[in-house]
Amino acid sequence: MDHNLTLGTIVECIDQLIADPTFINKLAGEDEGFIETVLDFFARLEEQFTPVEFVEEDPILWRTAQDAETD
């Protein structure tokens, strides 16, 4: 089971609900804030389960970028 995919789907669905004014207007005031808390929770879980990919930096490209920043 791909936890990251499932969590991403949950986050996307909650985003859609929050963006829908007909849904949000039907919520009690405290529930509006709570759904955003729930969104933050699932977004944090999604980040936690997202694999970190190690990318080795190219020293030549790094030097070129540093030179461009100092110019």
C-alpha positions in Angstrom: 0.0 0.0 0.0 1.4 3.4 -1.0 0.7 5.5 2.1 1.9 8.7 0.3 -0.5 8.3 -2.5 -3.4 7.7 -0.1 -2.5 10.7 2.0 -2.1 12.8 -1.1 -5.6 11.9 -2.1 -7.0 12.8 1.3 -5.2 16.2 1.2 -6.5 16.8 -2.3 -10.1 16.0 -1.3 -10.0 18.2 1.8 -8.6 21.0 -0.3 -11.5 20.6 -2.7 -14.0 20.7 0.2 -12.4 23.8 1.6 -12.5 25.5 -1.8 -16.2 24.8 -2.1 -18.1 27.7 -0.6 -21.4 25.7 -0.5 -19.7 23.2 1.8 -17.8 25.7 3.9 -20.9 27.8 4.5 -22.8 24.8 5.9 -20.1 24.3 8.6 -20.3 25.7 12.1 -17.7 28.3 12.8 -15.5 26.0 14.9 -15.7 23.3 12.3 -14.3 25.6 9.6 -11.1 26.0 11.7 -11.1 22.3 12.5 -11.1 21.2 8.9 -8.1 23.3 8.3 -6.4 21.7 11.3 -7.3 18.3 9.8 -5.8 19.4 6.4 -2.6 20.5 8.1 -2.4 17.1 9.9 -2.8 15.1 6.7 -0.4 17.3 4.8 2.2 16.8 7.6 1.7 13.0 7.4 2.1 13.2 3.6 5.4 15.0 4.0 6.5 12.5 6.6 5.9 9.5 4.2 7.3 11.2 1.2 10.7 9.6 0.4 13.6 11.9 0.4 15.6 11.5 -2.8 19.3 12.3 -2.5 20.6 14.2 -5.4 24.3 14.6 -5.7 25.2 18.2 -6.7 27.4 18.8 -9.6 30.4 20.9 -8.4 30.8 22.6 -11.7 27.1 23.7 -11.8 27.3 24.7 -8.2 30.4 26.9 -8.9 28.6 28.4 -11.9 25.5 29.2 -9.8 27.7 30.8 -7.1 29.5 32.9 -9.7 26.2 34.1 -11.1 24.9 35.1 -7.7 28.0 37.1 -6.9 28.0 39.0 -10.2 
